[in-house]
Amino acid sequence: MNADVSGIHIASLSASQFATVYNLFSLVIASMVFTALYLLLSQGRVAPRYRNALVVSAIVCGIASYHYFRIFDNFKASYPAGDTVGAVHNLSNIEFNEAYRYVDWLLTVPLLLTELVIVLKLAKATTRSLLIRLTIAAIAMIALGYPGEIAAVGSAERTLYGIASTIPFLYILYVLFIELGRSLGRQPAGVRKLVDGLRYIILITWAVYPLAYLSPSLINDPAQAEVVRQVGYSIADVLAKPLFGLLVLAIAIAKSNAHTPTPNHNDELTTLDSPIELNRT
Ligand code: RET
């Protein structure tokens, strides 16, 4: 692909800028691959009804591992090493393709939200309605973000798509914090704290993505802005996928060990836990 396809072309990266991004991608791959493995190997520690949440979580990390392998290779091909030691890495005729990230998110964001909803084990109708609305909002957020991501820095397109993408983003936060908040009171005591923590992890880590998107508009030096953008997205991905997955595992273990049945409030958001269902096998 020609380097002129995307709106942001960074002509060259210094040796240390290249090394920062290169090493970080390498760290992300290690954390994604081994968290996926750890989640799969931890299946026996949770009650059968929570295993699907762990499988989904491992798959999210697996999908991201694959995409980071592609991003890593693409980055090396886009910015090949110069002839001398410490030379700048000039952009080759291979575009550094930001689409890998967006395709990754298109798959992993709905899966992450699914993971959160299924580990809560809410009433069936509630789960269904939440999943449909959250998935549609997640797809809209990512599909609207991509044209802005590849638009020229400072262009109206970049601003407008960024704002359009923020609307479904805010809707997701509304559902998680306002709607889901009502179900928290009915979760077993020890679990309440963990689920609450999970929602704040989402709020804090997901907020990094729009900031990384804004970095080329906020930082004057384009190479520096590109490093900040890649570092921002990479760190956010490690927090949103492996760290989030490990918290889901902690919740699943806590829920598997909770012995007190939760009272049935006949509410739409009632949990379905019962001591019989919680027996380990
Ligand atoms: C974009 C465009 C600018 C506006 C907003 C964005 C939000 C992106 C988010 C992405 C989350 C990705 C996750 C991936 C993990 O698998 C698209 C950057 C609001 C919130 C959680």
Residues whose N, C-alpha, C, O or C-beta is under 5 A from the ligand:
A	BS01	RET	W105 T108 V109 M141 I142 G145 G162 S165 T166 F169 W206 Y209 P210 Y213 A240
